Amino acid sequence: MRIRNLVGVIFVCVLSAGAGIAATLDDVQARGKLNCGVNTGLVGFAAPDSNGEWAGFDVAVCRAVAAAVLMDASAVEFLPQTGKTRFTALNSGEVDMLSRNTTWTFSRDVDLKFEFVGVNYYDGQGFMVPRDLGVSSATELDGATVCIQTGTTTELNLADFFRSNTMNYEPVPIETNAEARQQYLAGSCDVYTTDASGLAASRATFENPADHVLLPEIISKEPLGPLVRHGDNVWGDIVRWTLNALISAEELGITSGNINELASGTNNPEINRLLGSEGNLGEMLGLDAEWAKRAISAGGNYGEIFDAHIGESTPIGLARGLNAQWTNGGLLYSPPFR
Amino acid sequence: MATISAPPKASFALSMLLNDTRYRSYTFQFISLFLLFVAFAYLGSNLFRNLADAGLNISYDFLGEPAGYDINQRLIEYTSQSTHMRATVVGVLNTLLVAFLACLSATILGVVAGVLRLSRNWLISKLMAIYVEAFRNVPVLIWIIIIFTIMTAVLPAPRAFRGDDATASMIFESIAFTNRGVYVPSPVLGSGSLAVVLVFVLSIVAVFFYRRYAKKKLYSSGRLLPVFWPSLSLLFLPSIFAFFVLGQPVSLEYPVLKGFNFAGGWTVRGSLIALWFALAIYTGAFIAENVRAGILAISKGQTEAAASLGLRPNRIMNLVVLPQALRVIIPPLISQYLNITKNSSLAIAVGYMDITGTLGGITLNQTGRAIETILLLMLFYLLISLSISAIMNVYNKAVSLKER
């Protein structure tokens, strides 16, 4: 009798399946917070400001999505990820989306089963050298010691670049941006290489930024963008079109200053559709009509976000370059809202 | 009159599994084991189910694909076109190199510090106490970073060696200490150098046999042959003789400043030095305590008995105390060696490309195969650690007390 009880107790231990990972939108809304994976600290892109609030170009995308989905741009839990942890974090469901200057590549998209929803910064790998090294081109770097941030596509680009130019180099792998900075400034490497935007961001924090030059060669294409997991197209669409809304808003002249005025109705049907006074785009997305209005109000349109965090008026001082609207000769081109 | 009949033969009943103390523990062990299996099966099935849900699979095919990245310190031929597997092997060799160097230096440092801490000289014993307490009680990662930072900040960059107004110069015109590492001359083996190397190897064997002969002589006739000077001359004189007779076939290649860096000779990179020194002095402090414990475990009577026989203090230490103390020292020493090997995985802090840096770092990143690489990494560390354990256990058996 007691034996039977015991056996019963043992079989109470029932195997239960792992929780499904579909329907991210429902999870986020039930939680009331968006879990967003960001950089561990890259000034301008994602770093806590003096009040401990996360701010930056990548952070703004997270806030726009939170505003669209949760009606509150501050309902974001920022989970800093290193180059190593980011993909596991996204795959395991620890974060709902990753906005962490991540390069869109074939193998990440296809083999690692992610969905890149678009490009929010067109970047390329560059080199920074001290001015007094007297180097004016990356092709003069034969035999140099190069600091690389490990865990990125930069290692592969670097190996390819030196191999195709039949030059030798000594790679010094470095875990974080802060360590790279220390090594580079102490002269234990001649060159620091990473994405050109990252170099500009690092240089801005140097004591004498003018003593360092970025070499003209850009040796790779690095389209950086937010990404989500494969298999949840509804959630992928939300993040994709939130990013597109920010880009379209700039193209259409919607700014955080005039958005309330424009939202009450204009004679431009695309603005009306985007801001919800016409059509039912929000409903198609599973959100309400004003989703895009909230997303744009959160930090302004793409151009405003760029200028506020990494533009020429900031210490980072990046020009729009490739990241200008297509109408201004850049690559930013949002599909139409209709 | 009562006859005592044999007690009834208890037949095994199921209820005895709970009520009989002879069987009860088996029941509970079985239940525990079963629950353990269930827990692991749950974790495993959870992993595979989630991977399948995400459309991923466990595959080690990536090991055969080109790695695409370069590694600065490689003990075997490796280019960016080599496979991930080869990059892994490069990493394993780097791990083994730093672990070997650190184990060796930590042992020397530990034995010296442990013996000196028991010295009757107040200053020396206190200094050793400070060394042990300071290094044992600060995490090894901090020491790695401190040494590395000091090296990069204090030593000059290779640029400082250039030009007429160079602010730094090479020591003996052959060794350069820079913040990238230390550049030392390397031997170049010309024709006939094989003979010199062979002579040197033979000398080592000869020294070994001479010491055995001296020991035998001591035990059989009581005559103490000189050991140190004959060993030293046996070790070097034949080689030096062969070197000159064969027309100096081995020459040195000196490092010279070329382009951005020194070229030629051997480069001992700053990352290796920092990791090696930090592991050695940190673990050395622990070994010093093991050695001290081992020596204190030998009863004072042994020392006094040896002294009354007229042995001098250093002979008492070498012949009486240390051989017995080793029995106490070796088992904890094994775990210190394992600690060094495992702690070497902190290498990435200074960019030393050990196995965690290659397989568990760049390969993991480039392929995104986190679970596969981590499993492989665990397997490698397990194999390395178990091998060290096995070798040290053999040695422990050899020195342990033999009861006859």
Contacts between the chains, C-beta under 8 A, distances in Angstrom:
chain1	res1	chain2	res2	distance
A	2	B	15	7.3
A	2	B	18	5.8
A	3	B	14	5.6
A	3	B	15	6.9
A	3	B	17	6.8
A	3	B	18	6.9
A	6	B	18	7.5
A	6	B	27	8.0
A	6	B	31	7.7
A	10	B	31	6.6
A	10	B	34	6.5
A	10	B	35	7.8
A	13	B	35	7.0
A	13	B	38	5.4
A	15	B	38	7.5
A	15	B	41	7.2
A	15	B	42	5.7
A	15	B	45	6.7
A	16	B	42	7.9
A	17	B	45	8.0
A	17	B	46	7.7
A	17	B	49	5.9
A	18	B	46	4.4
A	18	B	49	5.0
A	18	B	50	4.7
A	18	B	53	7.5
A	20	B	53	6.7
A	21	B	50	7.3
A	21	B	53	5.9
A	21	B	54	6.9
A	83	B	365	6.0
A	84	B	361	7.0
A	84	B	364	6.5
A	84	B	365	6.0
A	87	B	368	5.2
A	87	B	370	7.2
A	88	B	370	4.8
A	91	B	54	5.8
A	91	B	56	7.4
A	92	B	50	7.5
A	107	B	367	8.0
A	107	B	368	7.4
A	108	B	368	6.9
A	111	B	368	6.8
A	112	B	56	8.0
A	112	B	368	4.2
A	113	B	54	5.7
A	113	B	55	4.9
A	113	B	56	6.0
A	133	B	159	8.0
A	141	B	260	7.7
A	142	B	259	6.5
A	143	B	258	6.9
A	143	B	259	3.8
A	143	B	260	5.1
A	143	B	261	5.9
A	143	B	263	7.3
A	144	B	259	7.5
A	144	B	260	4.4
A	144	B	261	7.5
A	145	B	180	6.0
A	145	B	260	6.3
A	145	B	261	6.0
A	150	B	348	7.5
A	150	B	351	7.5
A	150	B	357	7.5
A	150	B	361	5.9
A	150	B	362	5.9
A	150	B	365	7.5
A	151	B	361	6.7
A	151	B	362	7.0
A	151	B	365	4.4
A	152	B	365	7.3
A	155	B	68	7.6
A	155	B	69	4.2
A	155	B	70	7.6
A	155	B	362	6.0
A	155	B	366	7.6
A	156	B	68	4.4
A	156	B	69	5.9
A	156	B	80	8.0
A	156	B	366	6.7
A	158	B	70	7.5
A	159	B	68	5.9
A	159	B	69	5.4
A	159	B	70	5.0
A	159	B	80	3.8
A	160	B	68	7.5
A	160	B	80	7.6
A	162	B	70	7.8
A	163	B	80	6.2
A	163	B	81	8.0
A	169	B	70	7.4
A	170	B	72	5.2
A	170	B	180	7.9
A	170	B	261	6.6
A	171	B	69	7.7
A	171	B	70	4.9
A	171	B	71	7.2
A	171	B	72	5.3
A	172	B	72	6.7
A	172	B	271	7.9
A	172	B	351	5.4
A	173	B	72	7.9
A	173	B	348	7.6
A	173	B	351	4.5
A	173	B	353	6.6
A	173	B	357	6.5
A	173	B	361	7.5
A	173	B	362	7.2
A	174	B	351	5.4
A	175	B	348	5.6
A	175	B	349	6.9
A	175	B	351	7.4
A	182	B	149	7.5
A	182	B	152	7.4
A	183	B	152	6.4
A	186	B	152	4.4
A	186	B	153	5.7
A	186	B	157	7.6
A	186	B	179	6.0
A	187	B	157	3.5
A	187	B	159	6.7
A	187	B	179	6.4
A	188	B	152	4.5
A	188	B	157	6.8
A	188	B	179	4.4
A	188	B	180	5.3
A	188	B	270	6.8
A	189	B	180	7.7
A	190	B	260	4.9
A	229	B	54	6.8
A	230	B	54	7.0
A	230	B	55	6.1
A	231	B	53	7.8
A	231	B	54	7.0
A	231	B	55	6.8
